[in-house]
């Protein structure tokens, strides 16, 4: 009896498939009741060139369920229920992240409090966080014009901090032809950090893009970032790409076209970091 009921429900759903496209459209656009022409158009979505009715993906799935065992049907339903739960959790997490950003921008929270687990090392682009007094200086190991020797020289200091999250930005000061050697050396340091800080979440920031007026003379940034992405994939390390939030915004940069203005850190980049890392208050 249970199998009979399951099969009948599946077949009933199959019979409704030709109308589901219209029903979804009607719900989203709040249209009036369908005309006969509209219903026929919905049916035509599943006809081939000869006019023969064909099965859509959903209808094929339901046809398959109609011949499946009760256990198989229940397994499918359970999987779909789990998927819905995961989607709901993801939406709730995204909402919590956006609420955290809103509270920071409204002055209810500070970046220092929300990003208390974040430690940053790197060159002058990260040094802006210290210069503009945005993050706790005790969480920053930065230096103007820094290259990877800066990370090597401060390695023991960084390890002693035991950072829950370590964000690194290097590469602006590596020029044409240095991309591969830069990435190889970086990768070796990543290996050392993994061994010394097994519980730390390591994040490699891709090199920030520059203003349009500087791009022609600094094309090596793209080469460096390509090498960094490959290195991160090989080392199974996360990378942070900030190019999408900077693209097309020359007003974000200072006169040199390379370094960011203060408001960009607080209004653009750090919210981007919070979203990508999914940090909540």
Beta strands, then each sheet from edge to edge (+ up, - down):
strand 1: 118-122
strand 2: 140-142
strand 3: 165-169
strand 4: 201-205
strand 5: 238-240
sheet 1: 2+ 1+ 3+ 4+ 5+
end
